[in-house]
């Protein structure tokens, strides 16, 4: 139990099990529950997308608020669902902002790969509504927000509003804002002539504010005006201060009085648990791993591969160059000279999809391919593969390598961001395994990836070494508990004025 229970309002554009396009939803679905277990009163605020009606959750009306927009006040319904925080007896209230014109659509941010042209209207509205929700909580519920926790560009304007046009409102006095950067590559860029949609005065459209090389940059605004900035791994916190990873915003971060803090993400260890996972054909544990062999055979059968004892390399990723999948494609001819199988699940760039499809047709008994996404199959690949391949060019934290550690599937990861922080490498020079849990790809090249995979396959042949790698990975704490403790300390220091 925390010594300082706080009222935490977390705002996100997505969260499981309500709406998801990527890892952000996993984080904002799990972290509020962990913070509630520590004794905090947590409300998670989301847009009421169309897909929430298909989430299996039920909502009740809470109140109506009137949200300011460039076209006047918009009557807006707030609805609530409640999520239990494990067996703690605590719960998280999930409040949604209903606006059919803005959020009742097939996609969250885009349709058929094209961004919605009114995304600035949509997420400005989310942020203006957030301020009104805080005012309602204080006035009607006597619930004063201590920390407003924001995630990525979609919510960054909240920090700007609180320090500018809403700074004198008594209902939001004393609120401290924390902005978490999940991926600095996505910044919320819009044309200059749309700036008025934010409702901010023109004086804020300048290089010290939201202007960015002739465009409106929402993430930059959040970086400038938030009380504190965090990101999702210690290595990524250092990387985003460099031109290679800062995507033009490294100077903004370096100019802050405090540098971003890196707090590693965790995973939902109840949902990703090989001992109880209902997606797996057999369950297993670090003590009894015999079920993993059953999972391997079933996986080979599912992909119509020969049921042999060769190592299976698994890939679950967006098929994009950012994820390093072009490097995987480039080395497949060399991989096919080795005694192994490769299974791939993902969707992405049409050119890469076509290349992998052709390679699978060329090597049908060595490569299994599924274009698309299938949650159950993702679990079965983690359960049945021997090696997980994750050569991302940059990866702020990454979750798949954490799933892999938990499932005894040894990760081979690019030495970047959270991948470097969460996988302890076994090198070619190591005489013994020690604490190692996987392998690092040292450089962003096909040659480096091939070298790391050759080393992994060679080590796989030594059953004693491999068993130690698997056991070390499965014994690693990848839960949210440690991360939630770090956020707990940060939030407490901000409220006390020591952070």
C-alpha positions in Angstrom: 0.0 0.0 0.0 1.4 3.4 -1.0 1.9 5.9 1.8 0.5 8.7 -0.4 -2.7 7.6 -2.2 -3.2 9.9 -5.1 -6.0 10.7 -7.5 -4.6 9.8 -10.9 -6.3 10.7 -14.2 -4.7 8.9 -17.1 -5.6 9.9 -20.6 -4.9 7.7 -23.7 -6.1 7.4 -27.2 -6.3 3.6 -26.8 -6.2 0.9 -24.1 -6.9 -2.8 -24.0 -9.5 -4.3 -23.9 -11.3 -1.4 -25.4 -9.3 -0.2 -28.4 -5.9 -1.1 -29.7 -3.6 -0.4 -32.6 -0.3 -1.1 -30.9 1.8 -1.4 -27.7 0.4 1.9 -26.3 -2.9 0.1 -25.6 -1.2 -2.7 -23.7 0.6 -0.2 -21.5 -2.5 2.0 -20.8 -4.6 -1.1 -20.2 -2.2 -2.6 -17.6 -0.5 0.3 -15.8 -3.7 1.9 -14.3 -4.5 -1.5 -12.7 -1.1 -1.8 -11.2 -1.3 1.8 -9.8 -4.7 1.0 -8.3 -3.1 -2.1 -6.6 -0.7 0.4 -4.9 -3.6 2.2 -3.4 -4.1 5.1 -5.9 -7.6 6.1 -7.1 -7.2 5.9 -10.9 -9.5 7.0 -13.7 -8.6 6.1 -17.3 -10.1 8.5 -19.9 -10.6 7.3 -23.5 -12.5 8.4 -26.6 -15.7 6.4 -27.2 -14.7 4.8 -30.4 -17.1 2.5 -32.4 -15.0 -0.5 -31.5 -15.8 0.0 -27.8 -19.2 -1.4 -28.5 -17.5 -4.7 -29.6 -15.2 -4.9 -26.6 -17.6 -6.9 -24.5 -17.6 -4.2 -21.9 -20.7 -2.3 -20.7 -21.0 1.4 -19.9 -23.3 3.5 -17.9 -23.9 7.3 -18.2 -22.0 9.4 -15.7 -22.6 13.0 -16.7 -22.8 15.5 -19.5 -20.1 18.1 -20.1 -19.9 21.0 -22.5 -16.7 21.0 -24.4 -15.4 24.2 -26.0 -14.5 24.0 -29.7 -13.9 26.6 -32.5 -17.6 26.1 -33.4 -19.0 26.6 -29.9 -19.8 24.3 -26.9 -20.5 20.7 -27.7 -22.8 18.7 -25.4 -20.8 15.6 -24.6 -21.8 12.4 -22.7 -19.3 10.8 -20.3 -19.8 7.0 -19.7 -18.2 4.6 -17.3 -17.0 1.1 -17.1 -15.2 -0.5 -14.1 -12.2 -2.8 -14.3 -11.1 -4.8 -11.2 -7.5 -4.5 -10.3 -6.7 -8.2 -9.9 -7.5 -9.7 -6.5 -6.6 -6.5 -4.7 -10.3 -5.5 -4.2 -9.5 -2.2 -5.9 -10.8 -1.1 -9.3 -10.1 1.4 -12.1 -12.9 3.6 -13.4 -12.8 3.8 -17.2 -14.5 7.0 -18.5 -15.2 7.5 -22.2 -15.9 10.7 -24.1 -18.8 10.2 -26.5 -18.8 12.2 -29.7 -20.2 10.2 -32.7 -19.1 12.8 -35.3 -15.5 12.5 -34.2 -15.0 9.0 -32.8 -17.7 6.7 -34.3 -15.6 5.4 -37.1 -14.1 2.2 -38.5 -10.5 3.1 -37.3 -8.9 4.9 -34.4 -6.6 7.2 -36.4 -7.1 6.2 -40.0 -9.1 4.3 -42.4 -7.5 1.8 -44.9 -4.1 3.2 -44.1 -5.0 6.9 -44.6 -5.1 9.3 -41.6 -8.4 10.9 -40.9 -8.1 14.5 -42.2 -9.7 15.9 -39.1 -7.4 14.2 -36.5 -6.4 17.6 -35.1 -10.1 18.4 -34.4 -10.6 14.9 -32.9 -7.7 15.0 -30.5 -8.0 18.7 -29.6 -11.5 17.7 -28.6 -10.2 14.9 -26.5 -7.9 17.2 -24.7 -10.4 20.0 -24.2 -12.8 17.4 -22.8 -10.2 16.2 -20.4 -9.9 19.6 -18.8 -13.7 19.7 -18.5 -13.7 16.2 -16.9 -11.2 17.4 -14.3 -13.4 20.4 -13.5 -16.5 18.1 -13.2 -14.6 15.7 -10.9 -13.6 18.6 -8.6 -16.9 20.3 -8.5 -19.3 17.4 -8.4 -17.3 14.6 -6.9 -14.8 16.5 -4.7 -12.1 14.5 -6.5 -9.1 16.7 -7.1 -6.7 15.4 -9.8 -3.2 15.2 -8.4 -1.5 13.8 -11.5 -2.7 14.0 -15.1 -0.8 11.2 -16.9 -0.7 11.8 -20.7 0.5 9.4 -23.4 1.9 10.4 -26.8 0.8 13.2 -29.2 -2.9 12.5 -29.0 -3.1 13.7 -25.4 -0.2 16.2 -25.4 -2.4 19.3 -25.8 -3.7 18.7 -22.2 -0.4 19.9 -20.9 -0.4 23.0 -23.1 -4.0 24.0 -22.1 -3.2 23.7 -18.4 -0.2 26.0 -18.7 -1.9 28.5 -21.1 -5.6 29.1 -21.7 -6.8 27.1 -18.7 -4.0 28.1 -16.2 -6.3 30.5 -14.2 -9.2 28.1 -13.8 -9.7 27.3 -10.1 -11.0 23.8 -10.9 -7.6 22.6 -12.3 -5.2 24.4 -9.9 -2.4 22.2 -8.5 -2.6 19.5 -11.2 0.8 18.1 -12.2 1.2 16.7 -15.7 3.4 13.8 -16.8 3.8 13.1 -20.5 5.0 9.6 -21.4 6.7 9.3 -24.8 6.0 5.8 -26.3 7.5 6.6 -29.7 8.9 10.0 -30.6 8.6 9.1 -34.3 4.9 9.8 -34.1 4.5 13.5 -33.3 1.0 14.7 -34.4 2.0 17.0 -37.3 -0.5 19.2 -39.0 -0.5 22.1 -41.5 0.0 25.6 -40.1 -3.4 26.8 -41.3 -5.0 24.3 -38.9 -3.5 25.8 -35.8 -6.7 27.6 -34.9 -8.4 24.3 -34.4 -6.4 23.9 -31.2 -8.2 26.9 -29.6 -4.8 28.2 -28.6 -3.8 31.9 -29.2 -1.7 32.6 -32.3 1.2 33.7 -30.0 1.8 30.0 -29.2 2.6 29.2 -32.8 6.3 29.9 -32.6 9.6 28.0 -32.3 9.3 28.1 -28.5 5.8 26.7 -28.6 4.0 24.4 -31.1 5.6 25.5 -34.4 7.9 23.0 -36.0 9.4 23.8 -39.4 6.2 25.4 -40.6 3.9 22.8 -39.1 1.9 22.3 -35.9 3.6 19.7 -33.7 1.4 18.5 -30.8 4.1 16.2 -29.2 6.5 19.2 -29.1 3.8 21.2 -27.3 3.5 18.5 -24.7 7.3 18.2 -24.3 7.5 22.0 -23.7 4.6 22.4 -21.3 4.4 19.1 -19.3 5.7 19.2 -15.8 7.7 16.0 -16.3 8.5 13.8 -19.3 9.1 10.1 -19.2 9.7 7.4 -21.8 9.6 3.7 -21.8 13.2 2.5 -21.3 16.4 4.0 -19.9 18.3 3.4 -23.2 15.6 5.1 -25.3 15.6 8.0 -22.8 19.2 8.6 -23.9 18.7 7.8 -27.5 16.0 10.4 -28.0 18.5 13.1 -27.1 20.4 12.3 -30.3 19.5 13.2 -34.0 19.3 9.6 -35.0 16.4 8.8 -32.6 15.0 12.3 -31.7 13.3 12.8 -35.0 14.0 16.5 -34.8 12.8 17.0 -31.2 16.1 16.1 -29.5 16.8 19.8 -29.0 13.5 20.4 -27.3 14.2 17.6 -24.8 17.7 18.7 -24.2 16.4 22.3 -23.5 14.2 21.1 -20.7 15.4 21.7 -17.2 15.1 18.0 -16.6 15.9 15.2 -19.0 13.4 12.5 -19.7 13.3 9.5 -17.3 13.2 6.0 -18.7 10.8 3.6 -17.0 10.6 0.2 -18.6 7.2 -1.2 -19.5 6.0 -4.4 -18.1 3.5 -7.0 -19.5 0.2 -8.4 -18.2 1.6 -11.6 -16.7 -1.9 -13.0 -16.2 -2.7 -12.7 -19.9 0.8 -13.8 -21.0 1.4 -16.9 -18.8 2.4 -20.2 -20.3 1.1 -22.0 -17.2 -2.5 -21.0 -17.9 -2.6 -19.6 -21.4 -5.8 -21.0 -23.0 -4.4 -20.2 -26.5 -1.7 -22.9 -26.1 -2.3 -26.6 -26.9 -0.3 -27.5 -23.8 0.7 -25.4 -20.7 4.2 -25.5 -19.1 6.3 -23.7 -16.5 9.9 -22.9 -15.8 10.1 -26.1 -13.7 8.3 -28.4 -16.1 8.8 -27.3 -19.7 7.7 -30.5 -21.4 4.5 -28.7 -22.6 6.7 -26.4 -24.8 7.6 -29.4 -27.0 3.9 -30.1 -27.5 3.4 -26.5 -28.5 6.3 -26.7 -30.9 4.9 -29.8 -32.7 1.4 -28.2 -32.9 2.9 -25.0 -34.3 4.7 -26.9 -37.0 1.4 -28.6 -37.8 -0.4 -25.3 -37.9 2.1 -23.9 -40.4 2.3 -27.3 -42.3 6.0 -27.7 -41.6 7.8 -31.0 -41.0 7.6 -32.1 -37.3 11.3 -32.2 -36.7 13.5 -31.1 -33.8 15.3 -28.3 -35.6 15.0 -24.8 -34.0 12.0 -22.7 -34.9 12.7 -19.0 -35.4 9.6 -16.9 -34.7 8.7 -13.4 -36.0 5.7 -11.5 -34.9 5.9 -7.9 -36.1 4.7 -5.2 -38.5 6.4 -6.0 -41.8 8.2 -2.7 -42.0 11.8 -1.6 -42.3 11.5 0.1 -38.9 11.0 -3.3 -37.4 14.1 -4.6 -39.4 12.0 -7.0 -41.4 13.8 -6.0 -44.6 16.9 -7.4 -42.9 15.2 -10.7 -42.2 14.0 -10.9 -45.8 17.5 -10.2 -47.1 19.2 -13.1 -45.1 16.5 -15.8 -45.8 18.6 -17.4 -48.5 21.5 -17.8 -46.0 19.2 -19.0 -43.2 17.8 -21.6 -45.5 21.2 -23.2 -45.7 21.0 -23.8 -41.9 19.0 -26.5 -40.2 16.1 -24.5 -39.0 12.5 -23.4 -39.6 11.1 -19.9 -39.7 7.5 -18.8 -38.9 6.3 -15.3 -39.5 3.1 -13.5 -38.4 2.5 -9.9 -39.4 1.2 -7.3 -41.9 2.7 -4.2 -43.2 4.4 -2.7 -46.2 2.9 -4.3 -49.4 6.4 -4.8 -50.9 7.7 -6.7 -47.9 4.5 -8.8 -47.7 5.0 -9.8 -51.4 8.6 -10.7 -50.9 7.9 -12.9 -47.9 5.0 -14.5 -49.8 7.4 -15.4 -52.6 10.0 -16.7 -50.2 7.5 -18.9 -48.4 6.4 -20.4 -51.8 10.1 -21.1 -52.6 10.7 -22.8 -49.2 7.3 -24.3 -48.3 8.8 -26.9 -45.9 11.1 -24.4 -44.1 9.0 -21.2 -43.9 5.5 -20.7 -42.4 3.8 -17.3 -43.2 0.6 -15.7 -42.1 -0.1 -12.2 -43.4 -2.4 -10.4 -41.0 -2.8 -10.5 -37.2 -4.2 -13.3 -35.0 -4.0 -12.9 -31.2 -4.2 -16.7 -30.6 -1.5 -17.5 -33.2 0.8 -14.9 -31.6 0.5 -16.7 -28.3 1.1 -20.1 -30.0 4.3 -18.8 -31.8 5.6 -17.5 -28.5 4.8 -20.9 -27.0 6.1 -23.1 -29.8 9.1 -21.3 -31.2 12.6 -21.7 -29.8 14.0 -18.3 -30.9 12.3 -15.0 -31.2 13.7 -12.6 -33.9 13.3 -8.9 -33.2 15.8 -6.8 -35.2 14.1 -3.4 -34.9 16.0 -0.4 -36.1 14.7 1.4 -33.0 12.4 0.1 -30.3 11.4 2.5 -27.4 10.7 -0.5 -25.2 9.2 -3.4 -27.0 6.8 -6.0 -25.5 7.3 -9.1 -27.7 10.8 -9.8 -26.3 9.2 -9.7 -22.8 6.5 -12.2 -23.9 9.4 -14.3 -25.3 11.3 -14.3 -22.1 8.2 -15.4 -20.2 7.5 -18.2 -22.7 11.1 -19.6 -22.8 11.6 -18.5 -26.4 15.1 -17.0 -26.5 15.1 -13.5 -28.0 17.6 -12.3 -30.6 17.2 -8.5 -30.5 18.8 -5.4 -31.9 20.9 -3.6 -29.3 18.6 -0.5 -29.1 16.1 1.1 -26.7 14.3 -1.3 -24.4 15.5 -4.3 -26.3 19.0 -3.5 -25.0 17.7 -3.0 -21.5 15.6 -6.1 -21.1 17.7 -8.8 -22.9 21.0 -9.7 -21.3 23.2 -11.0 -24.1 25.2 -14.2 -24.5 28.2 -13.4 -26.7 30.5 -15.6 -28.8 33.2 -15.1 -26.3 31.2 -16.2 -23.2 32.5 -19.4 -21.8 29.3 -19.9 -19.7 25.8 -18.6 -19.7 25.7 -16.8 -16.4 22.7 -14.4 -16.3 22.3 -14.2 -20.1 18.7 -14.4 -21.4 19.3 -13.9 -25.2 21.4 -12.4 -28.0 22.1 -8.9 -29.2 22.3 -7.8 -32.8 25.1 -5.3 -32.5 24.6 -3.3 -35.7 21.8 -2.3 -38.0 22.9 -4.6 -40.9 21.9 -7.9 -42.4 25.3 -9.2 -41.7 25.0 -8.5 -38.0 21.6 -10.1 -37.8 22.8 -13.2 -39.6 25.8 -13.4 -37.2 23.6 -13.2 -34.2 21.2 -15.9 -35.5 24.2 -18.2 -36.4 25.4 -17.8 -32.8 21.9 -18.6 -31.4 21.5 -21.7 -33.6 24.9 -22.9 -32.6 24.1 -22.4 -28.9 20.8 -24.2 -29.4 22.8 -27.4 -30.2 24.2 -27.4 -26.7 21.2 -28.5 -24.7 22.7 -27.5 -21.4 23.5 -24.0 -22.5 20.1 -23.6 -24.1 18.3 -24.8 -21.0 20.1 -22.2 -18.9 19.2 -19.4 -21.3 15.5 -20.5 -21.3 15.4 -20.8 -17.5 17.1 -17.4 -17.0 14.5 -15.8 -19.3 11.5 -17.5 -17.7 12.8 -16.4 -14.3 13.0 -12.7 -15.3 10.5 -10.4 -13.7 8.7 -8.8 -16.6 5.6 -7.8 -14.7 4.3 -4.2 -14.2 5.0 -4.3 -10.5 8.5 -2.8 -10.7 7.5 -0.2 -13.3 4.4 0.8 -11.3 6.7 1.4 -8.3 8.8 3.7 -10.3 5.8 5.7 -11.5 4.5 5.7 -7.9 7.8 7.3 -6.7 7.8 9.9 -9.5 4.1 10.9 -8.9 4.7 11.2 -5.2 7.7 13.4 -5.7 5.9 15.7 -8.1 2.9 16.2 -5.8 5.3 16.9 -2.8 7.2 19.3 -5.0 10.4 17.4 -4.8 10.4 16.2 -8.5 
